[in-house]
Amino acid sequence: MLYPLKVPPWILNDATLKSCFFDLSEEVIQKKKSLLNKFNCNSQTPLVSIVIPVWNEEDNLHKTLFSLANNHFDFLCELIVVNNNSTDRTAELLNKLGVNTFFEERQGIGFARQMGLEHAKGKYILTCDADTLYPDTWIQTMTDGLRNSEKEGYTLVKGTYSFIPSPGQSRLIMAFYEIMGDLGRKIRYKKDRKFLTVLGFNFGFIKQKAVEVKGFITKKQRVGRNLKGTPGYVAQSEDGTLAARLVKNGGKLLDLRTKGAHVWTSDRRLLYSKNLFHAFVERIRVYLRDL
């Protein structure tokens, strides 16, 4: 079901996905660290690089990493986290888990994603966000999408998503919101603006093609978590900018609408809009503009 009415068992039944990292036992942390070793390619060249930009994500990052650690795939894959000036305990968390980390002092998600692009060794790059959980087939599904469609001119791939309701929020209402979002995406498809539907937390592309179009570099950068109404808010997005450049350069976007490419992300993107009703109104306003 594309718009599930319930959060899946693999999220609900995993205690580590509901706990604070620094409350976990040393035994649990070491077990997760061991699972993350699958992303250590040593001197070998990986086929895939996963890039995660982070800014003050000590409450969420370990959950994202643990979901990726549960993935199964049949190729070499590296994991890169770019710390974008975090002032909380994000760096300490990364050190304890032994994750390959780079520090980007220029504030902005685009700068962080760009640093990940420049350091990635894989032919294909998958981008994640630190408040999103990934099913155990996500890496394989997204990579297969790129590998199997590359000869047909596809240079980027995207998956679908659902929101994880925070306490007091309704998963049913969020499913309706996602249906509305899908209708809006279909409008954009018809108007040849498919690239506008790309979201950085579930997106993949061919590295060389991204390098050729200067990657995520934009004139303005999103700061923090892109909270509308706060200093540093910029409407344009670096992920959509890269997608637009790739399409303009002749690439095609593959839309994967399968269970393996369906991720679960925090509902804070919705709650930034004050409440779900306000989020609905904002969504309708955008779609009326696109008609």
RAVEN-V670202 format. One record per backbone hydrogen bond with DSSP energy under -0.5 kcal/mol. CO is the residue of the C=O (numbers start at 1). NH is the residue of the N-H. Records with the same first field share a line. If there is no record, write none. Layout:
CO: NH, NH
This chain:
1: 4
8: 11, 12
9: 13
11: 14
13: 15
14: 17
15: 18
20: 23, 24
21: 24
25: 29
26: 30
27: 31
28: 32
29: 33
30: 34
31: 35
32: 36
33: 37
34: 37
35: 38
36: 39
37: 40
39: 41, 79
41: 44
44: 46
47: 123, 124
48: 78
49: 51, 126
50: 80
51: 128
52: 82
53: 130
54: 84
57: 60, 61
58: 21
60: 63, 64
61: 65
62: 66
63: 67
64: 68
65: 69
66: 70
68: 71
76: 47, 48
78: 50
80: 52
81: 83, 102
82: 54, 84
83: 85, 104
89: 93
90: 94
91: 95
92: 96
93: 97
94: 98, 99
95: 98
100: 81
102: 83, 104
103: 105
105: 107
108: 112
109: 113
110: 114
111: 115
112: 116
113: 117
114: 118
115: 119
116: 120
123: 207
124: 49
125: 205
126: 51
127: 203
128: 53
129: 132
131: 266
133: 264
135: 138
136: 72
137: 141
138: 142
139: 143
140: 144
141: 145
142: 146
143: 147
144: 148
145: 149
146: 150
149: 152, 154
150: 153
153: 252
155: 206
156: 254
157: 204
158: 256
160: 263
162: 265
163: 165
164: 267
166: 169
169: 171
170: 174
171: 175
172: 176
173: 177
174: 178
175: 179
176: 180
177: 181
178: 182
179: 183
180: 184
181: 185
182: 186
183: 187
184: 188
185: 189
186: 190
187: 191
188: 193
189: 192
193: 196
194: 197
195: 198
199: 202
202: 159
203: 127
204: 157
205: 125, 207
206: 210
207: 211
208: 212
209: 213
210: 213, 215
211: 214
214: 217
222: 109
223: 226
226: 228
227: 230
230: 233
232: 223
237: 241
238: 242
239: 243
240: 244
241: 245
242: 246
243: 247
244: 248
245: 249
246: 251
247: 250
252: 155, 156, 254
253: 255
254: 158, 256
255: 257
258: 261
259: 262
261: 160, 263
263: 162
264: 133
265: 164
266: 269
267: 270, 271
268: 272
270: 273
271: 274
273: 275
275: 279
276: 280
277: 281
278: 282
279: 283
280: 284
281: 285
282: 286
283: 287
284: 288
285: 289
286: 290
287: 291
